[in-house]
């Protein structure tokens, strides 16, 4: 599968423009816009998703698919 993170122009979640910035979802491998990231941070389970992501990176797993790999 080709990595399109830096070349895609639309948010995987809302379809909005990525012109103002992009980031990876904490829940999956979706490339999301800044507005979607703001909404993610307000979720009750965001701290848990962040904790698990950090654990995986520290364990050497740089390809962790997130706690909800098929989207939220």
Jmol script that loads the backbone (N, CA, C; Angstrom):
load data "model"
ATOM      1  N   UNK A   1       0.839  -1.186   0.000  1.00  0.00           N
ATOM      2  CA  UNK A   1       0.000   0.000   0.000  1.00  0.00           C
ATOM      3  C   UNK A   1       0.884   1.249   0.000  1.00  0.00           C
ATOM      4  N   UNK A   2       0.624   2.161  -0.883  1.00  0.00           N
ATOM      5  CA  UNK A   2       1.403   3.383  -1.009  1.00  0.00           C
ATOM      6  C   UNK A   2       1.024   4.369   0.100  1.00  0.00           C
ATOM      7  N   UNK A   3       2.036   4.994   0.704  1.00  0.00           N
ATOM      8  CA  UNK A   3       1.812   5.989   1.745  1.00  0.00           C
ATOM      9  C   UNK A   3       1.458   7.323   1.091  1.00  0.00           C
ATOM     10  N   UNK A   4       0.269   7.815   1.362  1.00  0.00           N
ATOM     11  CA  UNK A   4      -0.180   9.076   0.761  1.00  0.00           C
ATOM     12  C   UNK A   4      -0.317  10.201   1.784  1.00  0.00           C
ATOM     13  N   UNK A   5       0.219   9.998   2.978  1.00  0.00           N
ATOM     14  CA  UNK A   5       0.049  10.975   4.060  1.00  0.00           C
ATOM     15  C   UNK A   5       0.390  12.397   3.617  1.00  0.00           C
ATOM     16  N   UNK A   6       1.538  12.578   2.956  1.00  0.00           N
ATOM     17  CA  UNK A   6       1.965  13.927   2.590  1.00  0.00           C
ATOM     18  C   UNK A   6       1.433  14.403   1.241  1.00  0.00           C
ATOM     19  N   UNK A   7       0.890  13.506   0.455  1.00  0.00           N
ATOM     20  CA  UNK A   7       0.420  13.914  -0.867  1.00  0.00           C
ATOM     21  C   UNK A   7      -1.095  14.074  -0.961  1.00  0.00           C
ATOM     22  N   UNK A   8      -1.844  13.482  -0.063  1.00  0.00           N
ATOM     23  CA  UNK A   8      -3.294  13.597  -0.167  1.00  0.00           C
ATOM     24  C   UNK A   8      -3.746  15.011   0.179  1.00  0.00           C
ATOM     25  N   UNK A   9      -4.875  15.393  -0.343  1.00  0.00           N
ATOM     26  CA  UNK A   9      -5.367  16.760  -0.167  1.00  0.00           C
ATOM     27  C   UNK A   9      -6.615  16.854   0.703  1.00  0.00           C
ATOM     28  N   UNK A  10      -7.242  15.713   1.003  1.00  0.00           N
ATOM     29  CA  UNK A  10      -8.481  15.712   1.780  1.00  0.00           C
ATOM     30  C   UNK A  10      -8.358  14.855   3.040  1.00  0.00           C
ATOM     31  N   UNK A  11      -9.001  15.297   4.084  1.00  0.00           N
ATOM     32  CA  UNK A  11      -9.051  14.590   5.369  1.00  0.00           C
ATOM     33  C   UNK A  11      -9.769  13.251   5.179  1.00  0.00           C
ATOM     34  N   UNK A  12      -9.188  12.185   5.712  1.00  0.00           N
ATOM     35  CA  UNK A  12      -9.811  10.863   5.622  1.00  0.00           C
ATOM     36  C   UNK A  12     -11.124  10.792   6.386  1.00  0.00           C
ATOM     37  N   UNK A  13     -11.296  11.627   7.379  1.00  0.00           N
ATOM     38  CA  UNK A  13     -12.487  11.544   8.215  1.00  0.00           C
ATOM     39  C   UNK A  13     -13.631  12.425   7.712  1.00  0.00           C
ATOM     40  N   UNK A  14     -13.352  13.694   7.464  1.00  0.00           N
ATOM     41  CA  UNK A  14     -14.446  14.610   7.097  1.00  0.00           C
ATOM     42  C   UNK A  14     -14.429  15.025   5.633  1.00  0.00           C
ATOM     43  N   UNK A  15     -13.338  14.731   4.942  1.00  0.00           N
ATOM     44  CA  UNK A  15     -13.231  15.109   3.541  1.00  0.00           C
ATOM     45  C   UNK A  15     -12.776  16.543   3.321  1.00  0.00           C
ATOM     46  N   UNK A  16     -12.553  17.282   4.422  1.00  0.00           N
ATOM     47  CA  UNK A  16     -12.121  18.671   4.311  1.00  0.00           C
ATOM     48  C   UNK A  16     -10.678  18.792   3.837  1.00  0.00           C
ATOM     49  N   UNK A  17     -10.286  20.010   3.552  1.00  0.00           N
ATOM     50  CA  UNK A  17      -8.951  20.304   3.052  1.00  0.00           C
ATOM     51  C   UNK A  17      -7.886  20.075   4.123  1.00  0.00           C
ATOM     52  N   UNK A  18      -6.724  19.615   3.673  1.00  0.00           N
ATOM     53  CA  UNK A  18      -5.568  19.442   4.559  1.00  0.00           C
ATOM     54  C   UNK A  18      -4.566  20.583   4.379  1.00  0.00           C
ATOM     55  N   UNK A  19      -4.958  21.631   3.683  1.00  0.00           N
ATOM     56  CA  UNK A  19      -4.067  22.737   3.374  1.00  0.00           C
ATOM     57  C   UNK A  19      -3.558  23.440   4.638  1.00  0.00           C
ATOM     58  N   UNK A  20      -4.362  23.506   5.680  1.00  0.00           N
ATOM     59  CA  UNK A  20      -3.966  24.182   6.922  1.00  0.00           C
ATOM     60  C   UNK A  20      -3.188  23.288   7.867  1.00  0.00           C
ATOM     61  N   UNK A  21      -3.028  22.022   7.517  1.00  0.00           N
ATOM     62  CA  UNK A  21      -2.279  21.091   8.352  1.00  0.00           C
ATOM     63  C   UNK A  21      -2.914  19.727   8.380  1.00  0.00           C
ATOM     64  N   UNK A  22      -2.125  18.758   8.784  1.00  0.00           N
ATOM     65  CA  UNK A  22      -2.582  17.369   8.847  1.00  0.00           C
ATOM     66  C   UNK A  22      -1.872  16.669   9.990  1.00  0.00           C
ATOM     67  N   UNK A  23      -2.481  15.610  10.464  1.00  0.00           N
ATOM     68  CA  UNK A  23      -1.880  14.778  11.490  1.00  0.00           C
ATOM     69  C   UNK A  23      -2.481  13.384  11.382  1.00  0.00           C
ATOM     70  N   UNK A  24      -1.868  12.447  12.041  1.00  0.00           N
ATOM     71  CA  UNK A  24      -2.386  11.082  12.068  1.00  0.00           C
ATOM     72  C   UNK A  24      -3.358  10.963  13.244  1.00  0.00           C
ATOM     73  N   UNK A  25      -4.441  10.303  13.016  1.00  0.00           N
ATOM     74  CA  UNK A  25      -5.397  10.058  14.084  1.00  0.00           C
ATOM     75  C   UNK A  25      -4.742   9.244  15.194  1.00  0.00           C
ATOM     76  N   UNK A  26      -5.158   9.480  16.418  1.00  0.00           N
ATOM     77  CA  UNK A  26      -4.661   8.698  17.544  1.00  0.00           C
ATOM     78  C   UNK A  26      -5.373   7.338  17.609  1.00  0.00           C
ATOM     79  N   UNK A  27      -6.462   7.193  16.871  1.00  0.00           N
ATOM     80  CA  UNK A  27      -7.277   5.978  16.922  1.00  0.00           C
ATOM     81  C   UNK A  27      -7.036   5.016  15.765  1.00  0.00           C
ATOM     82  N   UNK A  28      -6.500   5.528  14.682  1.00  0.00           N
ATOM     83  CA  UNK A  28      -6.321   4.717  13.482  1.00  0.00           C
ATOM     84  C   UNK A  28      -5.186   5.314  12.651  1.00  0.00           C
ATOM     85  N   UNK A  29      -5.043   4.848  11.439  1.00  0.00           N
ATOM     86  CA  UNK A  29      -4.015   5.392  10.554  1.00  0.00           C
ATOM     87  C   UNK A  29      -4.588   6.446   9.614  1.00  0.00           C
ATOM     88  N   UNK A  30      -5.740   6.993   9.947  1.00  0.00           N
ATOM     89  CA  UNK A  30      -6.337   8.036   9.129  1.00  0.00           C
ATOM     90  C   UNK A  30      -5.490   9.305   9.181  1.00  0.00           C
ATOM     91  N   UNK A  31      -5.359   9.952   8.045  1.00  0.00           N
ATOM     92  CA  UNK A  31      -4.742  11.273   7.946  1.00  0.00           C
ATOM     93  C   UNK A  31      -5.890  12.262   8.130  1.00  0.00           C
ATOM     94  N   UNK A  32      -5.823  13.056   9.195  1.00  0.00           N
ATOM     95  CA  UNK A  32      -6.953  13.937   9.500  1.00  0.00           C
ATOM     96  C   UNK A  32      -6.540  15.403   9.548  1.00  0.00           C
ATOM     97  N   UNK A  33      -7.521  16.263   9.372  1.00  0.00           N
ATOM     98  CA  UNK A  33      -7.298  17.704   9.427  1.00  0.00           C
ATOM     99  C   UNK A  33      -7.217  18.164  10.883  1.00  0.00           C
ATOM    100  N   UNK A  34      -6.811  19.383  11.069  1.00  0.00           N
ATOM    101  CA  UNK A  34      -6.642  19.931  12.411  1.00  0.00           C
ATOM    102  C   UNK A  34      -7.977  20.007  13.150  1.00  0.00           C
ATOM    103  N   UNK A  35      -9.054  20.320  12.445  1.00  0.00           N
ATOM    104  CA  UNK A  35     -10.370  20.376  13.102  1.00  0.00           C
ATOM    105  C   UNK A  35     -10.794  19.008  13.626  1.00  0.00           C
ATOM    106  N   UNK A  36     -10.549  17.961  12.846  1.00  0.00           N
ATOM    107  CA  UNK A  36     -10.877  16.607  13.310  1.00  0.00           C
ATOM    108  C   UNK A  36     -10.002  16.221  14.496  1.00  0.00           C
ATOM    109  N   UNK A  37      -8.745  16.667  14.503  1.00  0.00           N
ATOM    110  CA  UNK A  37      -7.856  16.385  15.633  1.00  0.00           C
ATOM    111  C   UNK A  37      -8.374  17.064  16.890  1.00  0.00           C
ATOM    112  N   UNK A  38      -8.865  18.295  16.761  1.00  0.00           N
ATOM    113  CA  UNK A  38      -9.434  19.000  17.914  1.00  0.00           C
ATOM    114  C   UNK A  38     -10.608  18.221  18.493  1.00  0.00           C
ATOM    115  N   UNK A  39     -11.437  17.663  17.613  1.00  0.00           N
ATOM    116  CA  UNK A  39     -12.585  16.862  18.072  1.00  0.00           C
ATOM    117  C   UNK A  39     -12.114  15.585  18.751  1.00  0.00           C
ATOM    118  N   UNK A  40     -11.069  14.956  18.199  1.00  0.00           N
ATOM    119  CA  UNK A  40     -10.509  13.741  18.807  1.00  0.00           C
ATOM    120  C   UNK A  40     -10.072  13.999  20.237  1.00  0.00           C
ATOM    121  N   UNK A  41      -9.379  15.095  20.438  1.00  0.00           N
ATOM    122  CA  UNK A  41      -8.829  15.413  21.768  1.00  0.00           C
ATOM    123  C   UNK A  41      -9.910  15.574  22.822  1.00  0.00           C
ATOM    124  N   UNK A  42     -11.135  15.845  22.410  1.00  0.00           N
ATOM    125  CA  UNK A  42     -12.246  16.025  23.352  1.00  0.00           C
ATOM    126  C   UNK A  42     -12.931  14.709  23.733  1.00  0.00           C
ATOM    127  N   UNK A  43     -12.571  13.620  23.066  1.00  0.00           N
ATOM    128  CA  UNK A  43     -13.195  12.325  23.349  1.00  0.00           C
ATOM    129  C   UNK A  43     -12.783  11.808  24.731  1.00  0.00           C
ATOM    130  N   UNK A  44     -13.682  11.104  25.381  1.00  0.00           N
ATOM    131  CA  UNK A  44     -13.408  10.554  26.708  1.00  0.00           C
ATOM    132  C   UNK A  44     -12.274   9.540  26.704  1.00  0.00           C
ATOM    133  N   UNK A  45     -12.084   8.840  25.590  1.00  0.00           N
ATOM    134  CA  UNK A  45     -11.060   7.800  25.549  1.00  0.00           C
ATOM    135  C   UNK A  45      -9.749   8.262  24.892  1.00  0.00           C
ATOM    136  N   UNK A  46      -9.580   9.565  24.698  1.00  0.00           N
ATOM    137  CA  UNK A  46      -8.371  10.078  24.048  1.00  0.00           C
ATOM    138  C   UNK A  46      -7.116   9.803  24.879  1.00  0.00           C
ATOM    139  N   UNK A  47      -7.191   9.982  26.176  1.00  0.00           N
ATOM    140  CA  UNK A  47      -6.024   9.727  27.039  1.00  0.00           C
ATOM    141  C   UNK A  47      -5.589   8.268  26.927  1.00  0.00           C
ATOM    142  N   UNK A  48      -6.532   7.370  26.872  1.00  0.00           N
ATOM    143  CA  UNK A  48      -6.218   5.942  26.728  1.00  0.00           C
ATOM    144  C   UNK A  48      -5.571   5.662  25.374  1.00  0.00           C
ATOM    145  N   UNK A  49      -6.120   6.247  24.327  1.00  0.00           N
ATOM    146  CA  UNK A  49      -5.544   6.058  22.986  1.00  0.00           C
ATOM    147  C   UNK A  49      -4.116   6.588  22.938  1.00  0.00           C
ATOM    148  N   UNK A  50      -3.880   7.726  23.552  1.00  0.00           N
ATOM    149  CA  UNK A  50      -2.535   8.315  23.598  1.00  0.00           C
ATOM    150  C   UNK A  50      -1.568   7.433  24.378  1.00  0.00           C
ATOM    151  N   UNK A  51      -2.038   6.909  25.495  1.00  0.00           N
ATOM    152  CA  UNK A  51      -1.197   6.054  26.335  1.00  0.00           C
ATOM    153  C   UNK A  51      -0.780   4.795  25.585  1.00  0.00           C
ATOM    154  N   UNK A  52      -1.728   4.163  24.930  1.00  0.00           N
ATOM    155  CA  UNK A  52      -1.442   2.933  24.195  1.00  0.00           C
ATOM    156  C   UNK A  52      -0.492   3.213  23.027  1.00  0.00           C
ATOM    157  N   UNK A  53      -0.708   4.303  22.324  1.00  0.00           N
ATOM    158  CA  UNK A  53       0.179   4.684  21.217  1.00  0.00           C
ATOM    159  C   UNK A  53       1.617   4.857  21.717  1.00  0.00           C
ATOM    160  N   UNK A  54       1.791   5.571  22.811  1.00  0.00           N
ATOM    161  CA  UNK A  54       3.122   5.792  23.378  1.00  0.00           C
ATOM    162  C   UNK A  54       3.767   4.477  23.801  1.00  0.00           C
ATOM    163  N   UNK A  55       2.995   3.600  24.435  1.00  0.00           N
ATOM    164  CA  UNK A  55       3.508   2.277  24.816  1.00  0.00           C
ATOM    165  C   UNK A  55       4.034   1.520  23.605  1.00  0.00           C
ATOM    166  N   UNK A  56       3.276   1.540  22.525  1.00  0.00           N
ATOM    167  CA  UNK A  56       3.655   0.835  21.309  1.00  0.00           C
ATOM    168  C   UNK A  56       4.938   1.405  20.708  1.00  0.00           C
ATOM    169  N   UNK A  57       5.054   2.718  20.669  1.00  0.00           N
ATOM    170  CA  UNK A  57       6.258   3.357  20.121  1.00  0.00           C
ATOM    171  C   UNK A  57       7.477   3.001  20.982  1.00  0.00           C
ATOM    172  N   UNK A  58       7.312   3.070  22.292  1.00  0.00           N
ATOM    173  CA  UNK A  58       8.419   2.718  23.189  1.00  0.00           C
ATOM    174  C   UNK A  58       8.838   1.265  23.026  1.00  0.00           C
ATOM    175  N   UNK A  59       7.898   0.403  22.650  1.00  0.00           N
ATOM    176  CA  UNK A  59       8.191  -1.012  22.434  1.00  0.00           C
ATOM    177  C   UNK A  59       8.780  -1.262  21.046  1.00  0.00           C
ATOM    178  N   UNK A  60       8.902  -0.193  20.253  1.00  0.00           N
ATOM    179  CA  UNK A  60       9.497  -0.326  18.933  1.00  0.00           C
ATOM    180  C   UNK A  60       8.510  -0.513  17.795  1.00  0.00           C
ATOM    181  N   UNK A  61       7.231  -0.492  18.093  1.00  0.00           N
ATOM    182  CA  UNK A  61       6.216  -0.665  17.061  1.00  0.00           C
ATOM    183  C   UNK A  61       5.885   0.685  16.430  1.00  0.00           C
ATOM    184  N   UNK A  62       6.548   0.996  15.345  1.00  0.00           N
ATOM    185  CA  UNK A  62       6.309   2.264  14.651  1.00  0.00           C
ATOM    186  C   UNK A  62       5.178   2.153  13.633  1.00  0.00           C
ATOM    187  N   UNK A  63       4.550   0.990  13.561  1.00  0.00           N
ATOM    188  CA  UNK A  63       3.449   0.767  12.627  1.00  0.00           C
ATOM    189  C   UNK A  63       2.154   0.416  13.352  1.00  0.00           C
ATOM    190  N   UNK A  64       1.992   0.878  14.589  1.00  0.00           N
ATOM    191  CA  UNK A  64       0.781   0.618  15.352  1.00  0.00           C
ATOM    192  C   UNK A  64      -0.414   1.226  14.637  1.00  0.00           C
ATOM    193  N   UNK A  65      -1.451   0.446  14.454  1.00  0.00           N
ATOM    194  CA  UNK A  65      -2.605   0.875  13.674  1.00  0.00           C
ATOM    195  C   UNK A  65      -3.657   1.604  14.500  1.00  0.00           C
ATOM    196  N   UNK A  66      -3.411   1.789  15.783  1.00  0.00           N
ATOM    197  CA  UNK A  66      -4.353   2.512  16.635  1.00  0.00           C
ATOM    198  C   UNK A  66      -5.318   1.568  17.334  1.00  0.00           C
ATOM    199  N   UNK A  67      -6.007   2.113  18.333  1.00  0.00           N
ATOM    200  CA  UNK A  67      -6.923   1.265  19.100  1.00  0.00           C
ATOM    201  C   UNK A  67      -8.236   1.032  18.371  1.00  0.00           C
ATOM    202  N   UNK A  68      -8.491   1.795  17.313  1.00  0.00           N
ATOM    203  CA  UNK A  68      -9.679   1.617  16.469  1.00  0.00           C
ATOM    204  C   UNK A  68      -9.223   1.679  15.019  1.00  0.00           C
ATOM    205  N   UNK A  69      -8.490   0.654  14.565  1.00  0.00           N
ATOM    206  CA  UNK A  69      -7.860   0.713  13.246  1.00  0.00           C
ATOM    207  C   UNK A  69      -8.824   0.862  12.071  1.00  0.00           C
ATOM    208  N   UNK A  70     -10.085   0.629  12.279  1.00  0.00           N
ATOM    209  CA  UNK A  70     -11.040   0.751  11.182  1.00  0.00           C
ATOM    210  C   UNK A  70     -11.854   2.029  11.288  1.00  0.00           C
ATOM    211  N   UNK A  71     -11.303   3.015  12.002  1.00  0.00           N
ATOM    212  CA  UNK A  71     -11.977   4.308  12.156  1.00  0.00           C
ATOM    213  C   UNK A  71     -12.795   4.390  13.421  1.00  0.00           C
ATOM    214  N   UNK A  72     -13.282   5.594  13.699  1.00  0.00           N
ATOM    215  CA  UNK A  72     -14.066   5.790  14.932  1.00  0.00           C
ATOM    216  C   UNK A  72     -15.499   6.115  14.620  1.00  0.00           C
TER     217      UNK A  72
END
end "model"
wireframe off; spacefill off
backbone 0.3
color backbone group
